[in-house]
């Protein structure tokens, strides 16, 4: 029995609009990850943010070198990637991309339009920090005041996966709001990252 190849994304599929810039935006995000690590190590952020990042920043140095070709895929609400783009699939980096306290940093490093599109494409994630919130505040994107209230959201139908990222640390990732599953293949051409092809999974 032979395995069949996944069908190509139809030319009129709206997904092309999102996938064409996505590879380039991920490459920008990868470079920005390295900048974030550097600035954090140099103590360029507020004391509160620096302390938070000490617990949640991935320690592996991010490389900004790109291969001739790579693939990014979304399947069952989970993002996967090949090559040095692997960090975009790491729950901790996804949570830091969505962290409100880093909004100004990401906007400056990625440009507002790229940052906004990445927020749409990258599954939403949260660092499950045990520090109590100030009175009257909620966890952004969840609307709860403490993690003990999370079962109420799952009972309402929202889907989440908890990912251990270190001793006593967990990142919560929501299933992507993007419907459908796809795989996109990108290549470098004359120094530009170009969408070569895309497939339905």
Buried (B, 14 or more C-beta within 10 A) or exposed (E): EEEEEBEEBEEEBEBBEBBBBBBBBBBBBBBBBBBBBEBBEEEEBEEEBBEBBEBBBBEEEBEEEBEEBBBBBBEEBBBBBBBBBBBBBBBBBBBBBBBEBBBEBBBEBBEEEBBBBBEEBBBBBBBBBEEEEEEEEEBEEBEBBEBEEBEEBEEEEEEBBEBEBEEEBBBBBBBBEBEEBBBBBBBBEEEEBBBEEBBBE
